[in-house]
Amino acid sequence: MGAAGCALLLGLLAAGGAGGAHAQWGGPGTSLHLPSILRGRCAEYLALVAPQLRDKNCTAIWEAFKMVLDKDPCSVLPSDYDLFMNLSRHSIPRDKSLFWENNQFLVTSYAENTRRFMPLQDVLYGRSGDLLNWCRQKNASGLDYQSCPTSEDCEDNAVNSFWKRASMQYSKDSSGVIHVMLNGSEPTGAYPVKGFFADFEVPYFQKDKITRIEIWVMHEIGGPKVESCGEGSVKILEERLKTMGFQYSCIDDYLPVKLLQCVDHSTHPDCAFNS
């Protein structure tokens, strides 16, 4: 998933309370007001986004999530979120799944709060952890607000394992036409061959539930065209999907998304469309 972006973009929002203390880990500390944010997001989602899910219990969902906060910050496994996931998961509308890498905010804007699509950060469990960070102190109880481990510090950290588990669930629950938005201006390649989408989403696609996969390779307005359909890492993804037996198509700069990009760049030559 793109879900790597959710884990990587969380930091600067939470780091403000760290003060001058020595940071043990390489990542930002626990987001301030974490319990209130998670419970509030759950209540808002059930009230405004998906009122048909009103029978879900936000208190129970928080209590299930909170269980990982008692674990060593480098000993949290994806399976530790099983109860949280079972309580918060729900169906994803057919043809509405949108996977991504390296363009989280464009995906969020285009999805428009589930009105067009429902990417991982727009399902209840994904919305709960989006852009947040959390971990227990290393040798004490209580949350660490100074720093939390990144995947470079240790693989089995709380946030990394959360997005692994969420990605696997999201992939398993997706059906119909699957959409994938990649960033063709990313210097390291549009499709990270080691990443959340490659490692924790593609392997969990349910072949009997998926009709085809549509890839959109978007290029940033004014940015370089590092890769396009049929090139570099995109070709690797296409060949992987073909080997897995999926029907797929690839579109460069899918027009509806490009029109959204051009809202903020209306005078740029990249946004000069023929009438």
Solvent accessible surface area in square Angstrom, and as a share of the most:
residue,aa,sasa,rsa
1,M,1,0.01
2,G,0,0.00
3,A,0,0.00
4,A,18,0.14
5,G,12,0.11
6,C,0,0.00
7,A,17,0.13
8,L,144,0.72
9,L,79,0.39
10,L,8,0.04
11,G,10,0.09
12,L,170,0.85
13,L,136,0.68
14,A,3,0.02
15,A,39,0.30
16,G,75,0.72
17,G,40,0.39
18,A,22,0.17
19,G,69,0.66
20,G,86,0.83
21,A,62,0.48
22,H,167,0.74
23,A,49,0.38
24,Q,98,0.44
25,W,36,0.13
26,G,64,0.61
27,G,9,0.09
28,P,35,0.22
29,G,0,0.00
30,T,0,0.00
31,S,7,0.05
32,L,82,0.41
33,H,131,0.58
34,L,0,0.00
35,P,40,0.25
36,S,69,0.45
37,I,55,0.28
38,L,8,0.04
39,R,100,0.37
40,G,39,0.37
41,R,57,0.21
42,C,3,0.02
43,A,54,0.42
44,E,88,0.40
45,Y,0,0.00
46,L,14,0.07
47,A,63,0.49
48,L,135,0.67
49,V,33,0.19
50,A,6,0.05
51,P,50,0.31
52,Q,140,0.62
53,L,25,0.12
54,R,172,0.63
55,D,133,0.69
56,K,45,0.19
57,N,89,0.45
58,C,25,0.15
59,T,83,0.49
60,A,35,0.27
61,I,8,0.04
62,W,13,0.05
63,E,78,0.35
64,A,3,0.02
65,F,0,0.00
66,K,79,0.33
67,M,111,0.50
68,V,4,0.02
69,L,16,0.08
70,D,110,0.57
71,K,68,0.29
72,D,39,0.20
73,P,1,0.01
74,C,31,0.19
75,S,54,0.35
76,V,1,0.01
77,L,84,0.42
78,P,30,0.19
79,S,64,0.41
80,D,41,0.21
81,Y,1,0.00
82,D,55,0.29
83,L,88,0.44
84,F,1,0.01
85,M,0,0.00
86,N,92,0.47
87,L,64,0.32
88,S,0,0.00
89,R,95,0.35
90,H,21,0.10
91,S,96,0.62
92,I,11,0.06
93,P,64,0.40
94,R,133,0.49
95,D,57,0.29
96,K,77,0.32
97,S,1,0.00
98,L,0,0.00
99,F,1,0.00
100,W,2,0.01
101,E,4,0.02
102,N,62,0.32
103,N,16,0.08
104,Q,7,0.03
105,F,116,0.48
106,L,35,0.17
107,V,0,0.00
108,T,52,0.30
109,S,62,0.40
110,Y,17,0.06
111,A,0,0.00
112,E,73,0.33
113,N,62,0.32
114,T,33,0.19
115,R,169,0.62
116,R,100,0.36
117,F,24,0.10
118,M,20,0.09
119,P,0,0.00
120,L,2,0.01
121,Q,3,0.01
122,D,6,0.03
123,V,1,0.00
124,L,1,0.00
125,Y,1,0.01
126,G,0,0.00
127,R,40,0.14
128,S,2,0.01
129,G,0,0.00
130,D,21,0.11
131,L,35,0.17
132,L,10,0.05
133,N,7,0.04
134,W,1,0.00
135,C,1,0.01
136,R,46,0.17
137,Q,67,0.30
138,K,61,0.26
139,N,137,0.70
140,A,50,0.39
141,S,98,0.63
142,G,41,0.40
143,L,36,0.18
144,D,14,0.07
145,Y,80,0.31
146,Q,64,0.29
147,S,1,0.01
148,C,3,0.02
149,P,11,0.07
150,T,42,0.24
151,S,53,0.35
152,E,152,0.68
153,D,60,0.31
154,C,23,0.14
155,E,92,0.41
156,D,48,0.25
157,N,4,0.02
158,A,3,0.03
159,V,9,0.05
160,N,14,0.07
161,S,0,0.00
162,F,0,0.00
163,W,0,0.00
164,K,17,0.07
165,R,31,0.11
166,A,0,0.00
167,S,0,0.00
168,M,29,0.13
169,Q,14,0.06
170,Y,1,0.00
171,S,0,0.00
172,K,81,0.34
173,D,18,0.09
174,S,0,0.00
175,S,16,0.11
176,G,1,0.01
177,V,24,0.14
178,I,0,0.00
179,H,18,0.08
180,V,0,0.00
181,M,0,0.00
182,L,0,0.00
183,N,13,0.06
184,G,0,0.00
185,S,5,0.03
186,E,38,0.17
187,P,110,0.69
188,T,121,0.71
189,G,3,0.03
190,A,0,0.00
191,Y,5,0.02
192,P,36,0.22
193,V,81,0.47
194,K,158,0.67
195,G,17,0.17
196,F,20,0.08
197,F,1,0.01
198,A,1,0.01
199,D,46,0.24
200,F,49,0.20
201,E,0,0.00
202,V,0,0.00
203,P,62,0.39
204,Y,65,0.25
205,F,14,0.06
206,Q,60,0.26
207,K,112,0.48
208,D,133,0.69
209,K,74,0.31
210,I,16,0.08
211,T,71,0.41
212,R,92,0.33
213,I,1,0.00
214,E,21,0.09
215,I,0,0.00
216,W,2,0.01
217,V,0,0.00
218,M,3,0.01
219,H,10,0.04
220,E,87,0.39
221,I,26,0.13
222,G,50,0.48
223,G,24,0.23
224,P,83,0.52
225,K,142,0.60
226,V,62,0.36
227,E,21,0.09
228,S,20,0.13
229,C,32,0.19
230,G,40,0.39
231,E,87,0.39
232,G,47,0.46
233,S,14,0.09
234,V,0,0.00
235,K,100,0.43
236,I,85,0.43
237,L,0,0.00
238,E,19,0.08
239,E,89,0.40
240,R,73,0.27
241,L,1,0.00
242,K,145,0.61
243,T,120,0.70
244,M,62,0.28
245,G,42,0.40
246,F,16,0.06
247,Q,136,0.61
248,Y,75,0.29
249,S,44,0.28
250,C,32,0.19
251,I,64,0.32
252,D,62,0.32
253,D,25,0.13
254,Y,51,0.19
255,L,97,0.48
256,P,53,0.33
257,V,0,0.00
258,K,39,0.16
259,L,88,0.44
260,L,53,0.26
261,Q,24,0.11
262,C,10,0.06
263,V,106,0.61
264,D,118,0.61
265,H,83,0.37
266,S,84,0.54
267,T,134,0.78
268,H,61,0.27
269,P,107,0.67
270,D,59,0.31
271,C,13,0.08
272,A,82,0.63
273,F,93,0.39
274,N,152,0.78
275,S,162,1.04
